[in-house]
């Protein structure tokens, strides 16, 4: 069994609790109903979201007040939807790996995996390289822009992801 969460240099940001809460907000349309359905207080749910937003520096939810026409509601921001989708993909990959030990062993028994570089995103002086390994959910690898430029790696290239414990590198195939 795996437990997946996301963190920054400042610590924990996003895990199963925030994921479940955002998923319920998406389903119910309000933070209040989402919290109730997960049997947590509104105050606790609000605190979870605010803590994650503070560490991310971006809002995950957008609330709107009601008026004469009806009640208010809450919706996910674009970044909130992206986190929900990315976390879901990571969770699916971890579930797949835990349900099929042979798949994990196939990766561990080699020191590299062939992947397609499907997207590069600039992040300060660095970059996130989004790698797709055969129709499996994507890996996101933080690398320097200089390293990608030096190796001549571009979106659409097939690359080799070399795995050394928890440290990886990318080379052009």
C-alpha distance (Angstrom), angle and dihedral (degrees) to the residues before:
residue distance angle dihedral
X1 . . .
X2 3.79 . .
X3 3.77 132.2 .
X4 3.79 114.1 -154.6
X5 3.80 126.0 -161.5
X6 3.78 138.5 154.9
X7 3.76 125.5 -128.7
X8 3.79 140.1 174.9
X9 3.79 129.3 -151.8
X10 3.82 85.8 -81.3
X11 3.82 91.7 58.1
X12 3.80 138.7 -109.4
X13 3.82 116.6 15.1
X14 3.77 111.6 157.1
X15 3.78 133.3 13.8
X16 3.79 142.3 140.7
X17 3.82 93.5 -56.6
X18 3.80 96.5 53.4
X19 3.82 89.8 39.4
X20 3.82 92.0 54.1
X21 3.78 91.1 45.7
X22 3.81 94.4 50.7
X23 3.81 90.4 45.6
X24 3.83 90.0 53.2
X25 3.82 91.7 46.5
X26 3.79 87.6 53.9
X27 3.84 89.8 50.8
X28 3.81 99.8 41.0
X29 3.80 102.6 31.5
X30 3.81 95.7 -132.1
X31 3.79 137.1 71.2
X32 3.81 89.8 -137.2
X33 3.82 94.3 56.9
X34 3.81 91.2 41.2
X35 3.82 90.7 53.9
X36 3.81 92.0 46.3
X37 3.80 92.6 50.6
X38 3.81 89.6 52.0
X39 3.81 91.2 46.3
X40 3.78 94.4 -118.7
X41 3.76 128.5 125.1
X42 3.79 118.7 -100.9
X43 3.80 89.0 -122.4
X44 3.82 92.2 54.5
X45 3.83 92.0 46.4
X46 3.80 91.4 48.0
X47 3.82 89.5 49.8
X48 3.83 92.5 51.3
X49 3.79 91.3 52.7
X50 3.83 94.6 44.0
X51 3.82 91.8 49.3
X52 3.83 91.4 51.7
X53 3.81 92.1 45.1
X54 3.81 91.5 50.6
X55 3.80 92.9 53.0
X56 3.82 92.2 44.5
X57 3.79 94.0 43.9
X58 3.81 87.7 -137.6
X59 3.81 133.7 91.6
X60 3.81 117.3 -109.2
X61 3.81 95.7 -171.5
X62 3.78 135.3 39.9
X63 3.79 117.3 -156.9
X64 3.77 126.5 -161.6
X65 3.78 126.5 -166.1
X66 3.74 124.1 -124.9
X67 3.73 126.3 -122.5
X68 3.75 139.5 176.1
X69 3.79 92.0 -44.8
X70 3.78 94.6 56.6
X71 3.76 148.9 -63.9
X72 3.74 128.9 -39.0
X73 3.75 127.5 -107.2
X74 3.76 147.2 -166.8
X75 3.76 129.6 -122.0
X76 3.76 135.0 -178.3
X77 3.77 118.4 -101.6
X78 3.80 118.2 -130.1
X79 3.81 90.2 -96.8
X80 3.81 89.3 47.8
X81 3.81 90.1 54.9
X82 3.82 90.8 46.5
X83 3.81 92.1 52.0
X84 3.80 90.4 47.4
X85 3.82 91.4 50.5
X86 3.82 95.7 43.1
X87 3.80 93.1 46.3
X88 3.81 89.6 48.9
X89 3.82 90.3 52.8
X90 3.81 92.1 48.8
X91 3.78 90.9 48.0
X92 3.83 90.5 49.4
X93 3.81 90.7 51.0
X94 3.79 92.4 49.1
X95 3.83 90.6 47.2
X96 3.81 89.9 49.9
X97 3.80 91.4 49.4
X98 3.80 92.5 48.2
X99 3.82 92.8 47.5
X100 3.81 94.0 46.5
X101 3.82 109.7 41.0
X102 3.80 88.9 176.7
X103 3.79 90.3 65.3
X104 3.79 91.5 54.0
X105 3.81 91.2 44.2
X106 3.80 89.1 51.6
X107 3.78 89.3 56.8
X108 3.82 95.0 41.7
X109 3.81 93.8 47.2
X110 3.80 89.2 61.7
X111 3.75 126.2 53.1
X112 3.79 92.8 -138.7
X113 3.80 144.4 37.3
X114 3.79 126.7 -153.6
X115 3.79 112.5 -125.7
X116 3.79 140.4 165.0
X117 3.78 117.0 -117.6
X118 3.80 97.0 -130.3
X119 3.79 99.9 172.0
X120 3.78 141.6 6.3
X121 3.79 119.9 -156.8
X122 3.80 123.7 -169.3
X123 3.80 114.3 -126.9
X124 3.81 111.5 178.5
X125 3.81 106.8 -66.5
X126 3.77 89.9 -18.8
X127 3.75 136.8 63.1
X128 3.76 139.7 -140.9
X129 3.77 113.0 -130.2
X130 3.80 111.1 -156.1
X131 3.81 108.9 -151.7
X132 3.80 125.9 -168.4
X133 3.79 115.8 -156.4
X134 3.80 110.1 -159.0
X135 3.83 103.8 -50.4
X136 3.82 91.5 -41.7
X137 3.79 121.4 121.8
X138 3.76 114.4 -76.8
X139 3.77 130.8 -90.9
X140 3.79 116.8 -140.7
X141 3.79 113.5 -152.3
X142 3.81 123.8 -170.7
X143 3.79 110.0 -138.1
X144 3.79 137.2 155.6
X145 3.79 119.1 -93.3
X146 3.81 88.1 -133.2
X147 3.83 91.2 58.7
X148 3.82 91.6 50.8
X149 3.82 91.1 47.9
X150 3.81 91.7 46.2
X151 3.80 91.9 52.7
X152 3.82 93.0 42.8
X153 3.80 92.8 -124.9
X154 3.81 117.0 164.9
X155 3.80 137.0 173.3
X156 3.80 110.8 -75.1
X157 3.83 94.2 29.5
X158 3.78 119.7 127.9
X159 3.79 108.0 -124.2
X160 3.77 137.7 -179.2
X161 3.80 116.1 -121.0
X162 3.81 106.9 -152.8
X163 3.78 112.6 -155.0
X164 3.78 120.0 -152.9
X165 3.79 108.6 171.2
X166 3.81 101.0 -65.4
X167 3.81 96.3 -23.1
X168 3.78 120.8 88.3
X169 3.79 139.9 -176.9
X170 3.78 133.9 -166.8
X171 3.82 128.5 -135.6
X172 3.79 128.3 179.6
X173 3.82 112.4 -105.9
